[in-house]
C-alpha cells in the first residue's frame, strides 16, 4: 500500500502471511546450503509471532484454495454468493474451521463428504468486536476437504466502496471497488483473514452487462464486457491482496505485459503518466530477479479511493491524484510495483511486522526512482520522508516507533505508524546498504526474495537470515547490537546515514530570502521546480504566516485551487492555521472531491482546532461523506468527534 506518495498502499494506515509450504523456485542467486531453512513449521512459529488480529487457527486447519461465486448488486450495494474452501487439516484432532467475518449475513454452510455429496454443517457467529468483527465457528466433525459458506455482504461493508454515477469520472455508471488491507477482506468474504495464510483462488462474478469486473487475478485486456466474468489466481496470496472492482472501465496498453484500466475519460491520460511502467519492471528485475506475476496492470480508481495505491497482485489500485501531467508523482507506481517482490512475494505474517512489507518496498521504490529519474530526485524524496518521520515521531508512542512491535502494541492494524513501517524501515535498509556496499547488499536482498518467495514470515525470520547471510559473511560491518537497535528500539539510531539534497538547499535559501526579506524567488528558478521542491518550500514555512504573506504567495504561485494534491495537502493546513479565509472555498471543494486520507486529513485536523474551522469541516464533510470510503469516513469522524468533545472535557475539569 502507498500512504505517502513522496515519502512512504494507504492507506495504509494504513498497513494491509505461518509460512507457506512452497519452496522458492531455483535462481542463479539462490543462497548456499548453509543458509537457514526458509520453510517454517507451524509449531516453530513463536507465540509472539502469531497474528493477534485474526480469530483463525491456521495451526489446526488452513485454507489452501478459495472458489468464489459472487453477484454484484449496485442497487442493494451488496455482493451475494458463496465461498468454497479447499482445506488442509494440519492438526489430526481439529474438527472446527474458524473464520473471520465482519457484518456478513451467513445464509448456509455445507461440507462435501467423501462421497461427493454436500451436507449442512452447524455453525455459530459470535457477537461483533469493534476491531476484529465476528468469529465464525464451523463444526466439521468429518474434517471435510471442502466447505462452502453462502453469504451476503452489508451495504456498509468496511472493505467495499459503492459509488453513485455522480461520484465517478464519467458520471454515467455506478462504481464499486474493494480495499482489503489491513483486515477488511473479512467484510466481503468470510476468510482466515491473516497474512499468515496464503491461498490460490478462482472466482465467477456476475454483474450488470455495462459493468466491467476486474480482480487481483488474470484479467484479460481483451475480455468482453458481458456481465459474466471468471478469474484465476494461480499464485498463493494472503487475504489482504484479494481485490475486486466493477464499473465503466476500459483498457490502454503500456507494454505487452502492462497497461492501465480506467474510466474512458481518464484512461489515455493515465497511460501517458504511467508510460515508464515497463522500464520500472525491467529495472527491478535486474536488481532483484524476475517478475513472477505474469501481468502488471494499473487500475485508476475514482478520487474517493482512501490511499495512494494498493498493491493487489497483477492489478495495482491507484489514486487519480498522482496524475498531474509531469510524471512527478509516479513513484506511486514504483512503490506498488516494488511490492511484487517485497510484500506480495515475501509477506509479513502479521501487522506487527508491517515494515517487512512497507520498509522493504519503500527502499526498492527509491532504488527504482534513482535508476530512472536520477539520484537527485531519489534524495529529495528521502529528505521529504525523513522530515515527515521527524514530525510524526514527536507525537506518537515510542512503542510504535519500533520496526517489530510487541504483541498487544497495535490495537487496530489500520493505526500503525506510517513513518515507522515505511520510512524507518527503508532507512534501516539504506543503513545496511551503506555499511556493506551495493556489491554485497544487492545480492543479499535478491537472495532474500528468492529464499522466502511465496512465504509469509515474521521479523524473527528476517533477523535469522540477515545474521547468517549478511553479518556472518561480512564480519565487522554491522554488529548484532546495531541490528537490534534498529529493529526493536524506538526512534532513529545515531548510525542512520544522512541524506542531503543540493536542490533543497537552494529551495531553503529561496524561502529564507522571502520570509526574512520579502523577496520572492526568481521566476526563472521556480519555473523549473518539481513537485518535490514545491512541497519542501511550503513544508519549511513558519507555523503561521500573515494573510498578506499568503496573498503574495498565492498571487505568485496560485497555490489555492492547485490540482496537485501533494501541494494542496501542505498549503491548505498552513492557510487554515494562518486565518487565510480566501482559501476556504477552495478548501471545501478539495475536501469534497478527494477521498484520499493522506491528502485531506491534515486539513481536517487543522480545521477542527477552531470553532469556525470545525463548522467548515462539519459542513464540508456532510457534503463529501457519500463519496468517501468507509475507512476515510471513520478517520474524519474521529477528528470531528475529538474536537467536539474537547470543550466538554475541559469544562468538566
C-alpha positions in Angstrom: 0.0 0.0 0.0 1.1 3.5 -0.6 0.1 6.0 2.0 2.6 8.8 1.3 3.4 9.2 -2.3 6.5 11.3 -1.9 8.0 9.5 1.1 6.4 6.2 2.0 -0.6 1.1 -0.3 -2.6 3.9 2.2 -3.9 3.6 3.5 -2.4 2.2 4.6 -2.7 3.4 7.6 -2.6 2.0 6.9 -0.8 -1.1 6.8 -2.7 -4.5 4.9 1.2 -14.2 6.0 2.5 -19.5 9.4 4.6 -19.8 6.5 3.9 -21.3 3.1 4.9 -24.8 2.4 6.0 -23.9 -1.1 9.7 -23.6 -1.6 11.4 -20.9 -3.5 12.0 -21.5 -7.2 15.5 -22.1 -8.4 17.5 -19.0 -9.0 21.1 -18.2 -10.1 21.4 -16.2 -6.9 19.9 -18.8 -4.6 21.7 -18.7 -1.2 24.1 -21.5 -0.3 23.0 -24.6 1.5 24.3 -23.3 4.9 21.6 -20.6 4.8 18.9 -21.0 7.5 16.0 -23.1 6.2 13.2 -20.9 4.7 10.4 -23.4 5.5 9.0 -22.9 8.9 6.7 -25.4 10.5 3.6 -24.1 12.3 4.9 -25.3 15.7 8.2 -23.5 15.1 6.4 -20.1 15.0 6.8 -18.4 18.3 3.6 -17.3 20.1 4.8 -13.7 19.9 4.8 -14.0 16.1 1.1 -15.2 15.8 -1.4 -12.8 14.3 -3.4 -11.2 17.1 -5.8 -9.5 14.6 -7.4 -12.8 13.4 -9.6 -15.4 15.0 -8.3 -18.0 12.6 -6.4 -21.1 13.8 -4.1 -21.9 10.9 -2.0 -24.2 13.1 -5.1 -26.6 13.0 -6.6 -26.1 9.6 -5.8 -23.7 6.8 -7.4 -22.6 3.5 -5.4 -23.9 0.6 -7.8 -22.7 -2.2 -10.8 -20.4 -2.4 -13.5 -20.5 -5.0 -15.9 -17.5 -5.1 -19.3 -17.3 -6.7 -20.5 -13.7 -6.5 -23.2 -11.4 -7.8 -22.6 -7.6 -7.9 -25.8 -5.7 -6.9 -25.3 -2.0 -7.3 -28.9 -1.2 -6.2 -28.6 -3.1 -2.9 -24.9 -2.3 -2.6 -24.1 -5.9 -1.8 -22.1 -8.9 -3.0 -24.0 -12.1 -2.6 -23.0 -15.7 -3.3 -20.7 -18.3 -1.8 -17.1 -19.0 -0.8 -15.9 -22.6 -1.1 -12.7 -23.6 0.7 -10.3 -26.4 -0.1 -8.8 -27.2 3.3 -5.6 -28.6 4.7 -6.3 -30.1 8.1 -2.9 -29.9 9.8 -4.0 -30.9 13.3 -5.3 -34.5 13.3 -7.6 -33.6 16.2 -9.1 -30.5 14.7 -12.8 -30.6 13.9 -13.6 -26.8 13.6 -13.0 -24.2 11.0 -12.7 -20.7 12.4 -13.1 -17.8 10.0 -13.0 -14.0 10.3 -16.2 -12.1 9.3 -17.4 -8.5 9.6 -21.1 -7.6 9.2 -21.8 -10.6 6.9 -25.1 -12.3 6.7 -24.4 -16.0 6.8 -27.2 -17.9 5.0 -26.0 -21.5 4.9 -22.8 -23.6 5.4 -22.3 -27.1 3.9 -19.5 -29.6 3.8 -18.6 -32.0 1.0 -18.4 -35.6 2.2 -16.2 -38.4 0.9 -19.0 -39.5 -1.4 -19.1 -36.0 -3.1 -22.4 -35.1 -1.5 -22.9 -31.8 0.4 -24.4 -31.8 3.8 -25.4 -28.8 6.0 -22.9 -28.0 8.9 -23.7 -26.4 12.2 -22.1 -23.0 12.8 -22.0 -20.2 15.4 -21.5 -16.5 14.7 -20.2 -14.7 17.7 -21.0 -11.1 18.7 -19.0 -8.5 16.9 -15.8 -7.0 18.2 -15.4 -3.4 17.1 -12.0 -4.1 15.5 -11.9 -7.8 14.7 -15.5 -8.3 13.6 -17.4 -11.6 14.4 -15.8 -15.0 14.9 -17.4 -17.7 12.7 -17.0 -21.2 14.1 -18.0 -24.1 11.8 -18.4 -27.6 13.2 -16.8 -30.1 10.8 -16.7 -33.5 12.6 -15.9 -35.2 9.3 -13.0 -32.8 8.7 -14.4 -32.1 5.2 -11.9 -31.5 2.4 -14.2 -28.7 1.1 -16.6 -26.4 3.0 -18.9 -23.8 1.4 -20.3 -20.7 3.0 -23.3 -18.9 1.4 -23.5 -15.2 2.4 -24.4 -11.6 1.6 -22.3 -8.5 2.4 -23.6 -5.5 4.3 -24.2 -2.3 2.3 -21.8 -0.6 4.7 -19.0 -3.2 4.4 -15.8 -1.6 5.5 -13.8 -3.2 2.6 -16.2 -2.1 -0.2 -17.0 1.3 -1.6 -20.2 1.8 -3.7 -20.3 5.0 -5.8 -23.3 6.5 -7.4 -22.7 7.6 -11.1 -22.4 11.3 -9.9 -19.3 10.3 -7.9 -17.4 8.8 -10.8 -15.3 10.5 -13.6 -17.8 9.7 -16.3 -21.0 10.5 -14.2 -22.9 7.7 -16.1 -22.5 4.4 -14.4 -22.1 3.3 -10.7 -18.7 2.0 -9.5 -17.6 -0.5 -6.8 -14.2 -1.3 -5.5 -12.6 -3.1 -2.6 -9.9 -2.2 -0.1 -9.0 -5.4 1.9 -5.8 -4.2 3.7 -5.4 -4.4 6.6 -8.2 -6.6 7.8 -11.1 -5.6 5.7 -11.3 -8.6 3.4 -13.4 -10.2 6.1 -16.1 -7.7 5.4 -16.7 -9.1 1.9 -15.5 -12.7 2.1 -15.5 -14.9 5.2 -11.9 -15.9 5.5 -8.9 -16.7 7.6 -8.1 -13.0 7.3 -4.5 -13.1 8.3 -1.4 -12.7 6.1 0.0 -15.8 7.7 -2.4 -17.9 5.4 -1.8 -17.9 1.7 -4.2 -19.5 -0.9 -4.9 -19.7 -4.6 -8.3 -18.6 -5.7 -10.8 -18.7 -8.6 -13.9 -16.5 -9.0 -17.0 -16.4 -11.1 -18.7 -13.0 -10.9 -21.9 -11.7 -12.5 -22.8 -8.1 -12.8 -24.9 -5.7 -14.9 -23.7 -6.0 -18.6 -22.5 -2.4 -18.7 -20.1 -3.0 -15.8 -16.6 -4.3 -16.4 -15.4 -6.5 -13.4 -11.7 -6.9 -12.5 -10.0 -8.8 -9.7 -6.5 -9.3 -8.4 -6.1 -12.2 -10.8 -5.7 -13.0 -14.5 -7.6 -10.1 -16.1 -7.8 -10.3 -19.8 -7.3 -6.9 -21.5 -9.5 -8.2 -24.4 -12.3 -9.5 -22.2 -15.8 -8.8 -23.4 -18.0 -6.6 -21.2 -20.9 -9.0 -20.9 -21.7 -9.2 -17.2 -20.2 -12.7 -16.8 -16.6 -12.9 -15.7 -14.3 -15.7 -14.5 -10.9 -15.3 -12.8 -8.0 -17.4 -11.6 -5.1 -16.5 -9.3 -2.6 -19.4 -9.5 -0.1 -18.0 -7.1 -0.8 -18.2 -3.4 -1.7 -14.8 -1.9 -2.8 -13.6 1.6 -6.3 -12.4 2.2 -5.5 -8.7 2.2 -4.5 -8.9 -1.5 -7.9 -10.2 -2.5 -9.5 -7.4 -4.6 -12.4 -6.6 -6.9 -13.7 -3.7 -8.8 -16.6 -3.1 -11.2 -17.6 -0.1 -13.3 -17.2 1.7 -16.6 -13.7 0.6 -17.3 -11.6 0.4 -20.5 -8.0 -0.7 -21.1 -5.0 1.1 -22.6 -1.8 -0.9 -23.1 1.6 0.3 -22.0 3.7 -2.8 -23.0 3.0 -6.4 -23.8 2.7 -7.2 -20.1 1.4 -4.0 -18.6 -1.4 -1.4 -19.1 -4.0 0.8 -17.5 -7.6 0.2 -16.7 -9.6 3.4 -16.0 -12.8 5.2 -16.9 -12.9 6.2 -20.5 -12.2 9.9 -19.8 -9.1 9.1 -17.7 -7.5 6.1 -19.4 -5.3 7.8 -22.0 -4.1 10.4 -19.6 -3.2 7.7 -17.1 -1.4 5.6 -19.6 0.7 8.6 -20.6 1.5 9.4 -17.0 2.5 5.8 -16.3 4.4 5.3 -19.6 7.5 4.3 -17.7 6.0 1.2 -16.1 7.7 -1.3 -18.3 11.1 0.5 -17.6 10.4 0.2 -13.9 9.7 -3.5 -14.2 12.9 -4.1 -16.2 14.9 -2.1 -13.7 13.6 -4.0 -10.7 14.1 -7.4 -12.4 17.8 -6.5 -13.0 18.2 -5.8 -9.3 16.0 -8.4 -7.6 15.1 -11.2 -10.0 12.2 -11.9 -12.4 8.7 -10.5 -12.1 6.7 -13.6 -11.1 3.1 -12.5 -11.5 2.8 -12.5 -15.4 1.0 -9.2 -16.0 1.3 -5.9 -14.1 -1.7 -3.6 -14.8 -2.9 -0.5 -13.0 -6.5 0.3 -12.2 -7.1 4.1 -11.7 -9.9 4.5 -9.3 -12.2 7.4 -8.6 -10.8 10.2 -6.3 -12.6 8.6 -3.3 -10.0 5.8 -3.1 -8.7 6.3 0.5 -5.0 5.5 -0.3 -2.4 6.4 -2.8 -2.1 2.9 -4.1 -2.8 -0.7 -3.2 -0.5 -3.4 -4.4 -3.1 -6.0 -5.4 -1.2 -8.6 -7.4 -1.4 -8.2 -11.2 -3.7 -5.2 -10.7 -2.4 -2.2 -8.6 -5.2 0.1 -7.5 -4.1 3.7 -7.9 -5.5 7.1 -6.9 -6.0 9.6 -9.8 -4.4 12.3 -7.6 -1.0 11.3 -8.8 -1.8 12.1 -12.4 -0.6 15.6 -12.7 0.8 15.6 -16.2 4.6 15.7 -15.5 5.3 12.2 -14.0 6.5 13.9 -10.8 4.4 11.6 -8.6 4.8 8.3 -10.5 6.9 7.0 -7.6 3.5 5.6 -6.6 3.9 3.1 -9.5 7.4 2.3 -8.4 6.2 1.7 -4.9 3.3 -0.6 -5.8 5.4 -2.4 -8.4 8.1 -3.0 -5.8 5.5 -4.8 -3.7 5.6 -7.5 -6.3 8.8 -8.6 -4.6 8.5 -7.1 -1.1 5.1 -7.8 0.3 3.3 -9.9 -2.3 6.2 -12.3 -2.9 7.7 -12.2 0.6 5.0 -11.2 3.1 4.8 -10.2 6.7 3.0 -12.8 8.8 1.1 -10.2 10.9 0.7 -6.5 11.2 3.2 -6.4 14.0 5.8 -6.8 11.2 4.5 -4.3 8.8 7.9 -2.9 8.0 8.8 -6.2 6.2 6.3 -5.1 3.5 6.4 -1.3 3.5 10.0 -0.7 4.6 11.5 -3.0 2.0 9.1 -1.7 -0.6 10.0 2.0 0.1 13.7 1.1 -0.2 13.1 -0.7 -3.5 11.0 2.2 -4.7 13.8 4.6 -4.1 16.2 2.4 -6.0 13.8 2.4 -9.0 13.4 6.2 -8.8 17.2 6.7 -8.6 17.7 4.4 -11.6 15.1 6.0 -13.8 15.0 9.7 -12.7 18.3 10.2 -11.0 19.9 10.3 -7.6 18.8 14.0 -7.0 15.1 13.1 -7.2 15.6 10.0 -5.0 17.4 12.0 -2.4 14.7 14.7 -2.4 12.1 12.0 -1.8 14.2 10.6 1.0 14.5 14.0 2.7 10.8 14.6 2.5 10.1 11.3 4.0 12.5 11.8 6.9 11.1 15.2 7.6 7.6 13.6 7.9 9.1 10.9 10.1 10.7 13.5 12.4 7.3 15.3 12.8 5.4 12.1 13.4 7.9 10.7 16.0 7.3 13.9 18.1 3.8 12.8 18.7 3.5 9.0 18.7 4.1 6.5 21.5 7.7 5.3 21.4 6.4 1.7 21.4 5.0 2.3 17.9 8.5 3.5 16.7 10.0 0.0 16.8 10.1 -1.9 13.5 9.0 -5.1 15.1 6.1 -4.4 17.5 5.5 -6.4 20.7 2.2 -8.3 20.9 -0.6 -6.0 22.2 1.0 -2.8 21.0 -1.1 -2.3 17.9 -4.8 -2.5 18.8 -6.0 -1.8 15.3 -3.7 -2.7 12.4 -5.0 0.4 10.5 -3.4 2.5 13.2 0.2 1.5 12.5 2.8 4.4 12.3 3.4 5.0 8.6 6.6 6.8 9.5 7.9 3.7 11.2 6.9 0.9 8.8 7.7 2.9 5.6 10.4 5.5 6.3 12.3 4.0 9.2 12.1 0.5 7.6 13.6 1.9 4.3 16.2 3.9 6.3 17.3 0.8 8.1 17.9 -1.0 4.7 19.8 2.1 3.5 21.9 1.8 6.6 22.7 -1.8 5.7 23.4 -0.8 2.1 25.8 1.9 3.2 27.7 -0.4 5.6 28.0 -3.4 3.2 28.0 -1.6 -0.2 25.7 -2.4 -3.0 28.0 -5.0 -4.4 27.2 -7.1 -1.3 23.8 -5.8 -0.2 22.0 -6.1 -3.6 22.8 -9.9 -4.0 21.7 -10.4 -0.4 18.4 -8.7 -0.9 17.8 -10.7 -4.1 18.6 -13.9 -2.4 16.2 -13.0 0.4 13.4 -12.6 -2.1 14.3 -15.9 -3.7 14.7 -17.7 -0.4 11.3 -16.7 1.1 9.4 -16.5 -2.2 5.6 -17.0 -1.7 6.0 -17.3 2.0 4.9 -15.2 5.0 7.4 -14.6 7.7 7.8 -12.7 11.0 10.7 -10.3 11.7 12.5 -13.0 13.6 12.9 -15.0 10.3 14.4 -11.9 8.6 16.8 -11.4 11.5 17.9 -15.1 11.3 18.5 -14.8 7.6 20.4 -11.5 7.9 22.7 -12.7 10.6 23.6 -15.9 8.6 23.8 -14.3 5.2 25.0 -10.7 5.8 26.5 -10.2 9.2 28.3 -13.6 9.4 29.5 -13.5 5.8 30.8 -9.9 6.0 32.1 -9.6 9.6 33.0 -6.3 11.2 30.5 -4.2 9.2 27.4 -4.3 11.4 27.1 -5.6 15.0 24.1 -7.6 16.3 23.6 -4.8 18.8 23.2 -2.3 15.9 20.8 -4.6 14.2 18.7 -5.0 17.3 18.7 -1.2 18.0 17.2 -0.6 14.5 14.6 -3.3 14.7 13.5 -3.3 18.3 14.3 0.1 19.6 12.3 3.4 19.3 13.4 6.4 17.3 16.2 6.6 14.8 19.7 5.3 15.8 22.7 7.6 15.6 24.1 5.3 13.0 21.5 6.3 10.4 23.0 7.6 7.2 22.2 11.2 6.4 20.8 12.3 3.0 21.4 15.8 1.6 19.9 17.5 -1.3 21.6 20.4 -3.0 18.4 21.3 -4.8 16.6 21.5 -1.4 19.4 23.7 -0.2 18.6 26.1 -3.0 14.9 26.0 -2.0 15.8 26.6 1.6 17.8 29.7 0.6 14.9 31.0 -1.5 12.4 30.5 1.3 14.7 32.2 3.8 15.1 35.2 1.5 11.4 35.6 1.2 10.5 35.1 4.8 13.2 37.4 6.1 13.5 39.9 3.3 10.2 39.7 1.4 11.8 38.8 -1.9 10.1 36.1 -3.8 12.3 33.5 -5.6 13.2 34.3 -9.2 10.6 33.1 -11.6 13.3 31.6 -13.8 14.3 29.3 -10.9 10.8 28.4 -9.7 9.7 27.6 -13.2 12.0 24.6 -13.1 10.9 23.4 -9.7 9.5 19.9 -9.3 6.6 18.9 -7.1 9.2 17.8 -4.5 10.7 21.2 -4.4 7.4 23.0 -4.0 6.5 20.6 -1.2 9.8 21.3 0.5 9.3 25.1 0.0 5.9 25.0 1.8 6.8 22.5 4.5 9.7 24.7 5.6 7.5 27.7 6.2 6.9 29.1 9.7 3.9 27.6 11.6 1.8 30.6 10.5 2.2 33.5 8.1 0.3 36.7 7.8 -2.6 37.0 5.5 -0.7 39.5 3.4 2.2 37.0 3.0 -0.2 34.2 1.9 -1.9 36.5 -0.6 1.5 37.3 -2.0 2.4 33.6 -2.4 -1.0 32.9 -3.9 -0.7 35.7 -6.4 2.7 34.5 -7.5 2.2 30.7 -7.5 -1.6 30.0 -7.5 -1.4 27.5 -4.6 -5.1 27.9 -3.7 -7.0 25.7 -6.1 -3.9 23.7 -7.2 -4.8 20.4 -8.9 -1.6 18.9 -7.3 -2.8 17.1 -4.1 0.7 16.9 -2.7 0.9 20.7 -2.7 -2.6 21.2 -1.6 -2.2 19.0 1.5 0.6 21.3 2.7 -0.8 24.6 1.6 -4.3 24.3 3.0 -3.3 23.5 6.6 -1.0 26.5 6.5 -3.8 28.6 5.2 -6.2 27.4 8.0 -3.6 28.0 10.7 -2.9 31.5 9.4 -6.6 32.5 9.1 -6.4 32.9 5.4 -10.1 32.7 4.6 -9.7 33.5 0.9 -8.8 29.8 0.6 -12.0 28.5 2.4 -14.0 27.9 -0.8 -11.1 26.0 -2.5 -10.5 24.0 0.7 -14.1 22.9 0.8 -14.0 22.0 -2.9 -10.8 20.0 -2.4 -12.2 18.1 0.6 -15.4 17.3 -1.3 -13.6 16.0 -4.4 -10.8 14.0 -2.8 -11.2 11.0 -0.6 -7.6 10.0 -0.2 -6.9 10.1 3.6 -3.2 11.2 3.3 -4.2 14.3 1.3 -7.2 15.5 3.3 -6.7 14.6 6.9 -4.1 17.3 7.6 -6.6 19.9 6.6 -9.5 18.4 8.5 -7.2 18.2 11.6 -6.3 21.9 11.4 -9.9 23.0 10.7 -11.1 21.1 13.8 -8.9 23.2 16.1 -11.1 26.3 16.0 -14.9 26.7 16.2 -15.2 28.4 12.8 -12.9 25.8 11.3 -14.8 23.0 12.9 -18.0 24.3 11.4 -16.4 24.4 7.9 -15.2 20.8 8.5 -18.6 19.5 9.5 -20.4 21.3 6.7 -17.9 20.1 4.1 -17.9 16.5 5.5 -21.7 16.4 5.3 -21.5 17.0 1.5 -18.4 14.9 0.9 -19.4 11.9 3.0 -21.4 10.0 0.4 -18.3 9.8 -1.8 -15.9 8.9 0.9 -14.7 5.3 1.5 -15.7 3.9 4.9 -12.1 4.0 6.0 -11.8 7.7 5.2 -15.2 8.4 6.8 -14.1 6.8 10.1 -10.9 8.9 10.1 -12.8 12.2 9.6 -15.5 11.3 12.1 -12.8 10.6 14.7 -11.2 14.0 14.2 -14.5 15.9 14.4 -15.7 13.9 17.4 -12.5 14.5 19.3 -12.7 18.3 18.6 -16.4 18.4 19.7 -15.7 16.5 22.9 -12.7 18.7 23.9 -14.7 21.7 25.2 -16.9 19.3 27.3 -13.8 17.6 28.7 -12.3 21.0 29.6 -15.5 22.1 31.3 -15.5 19.0 33.5 -12.0 19.6 34.8 
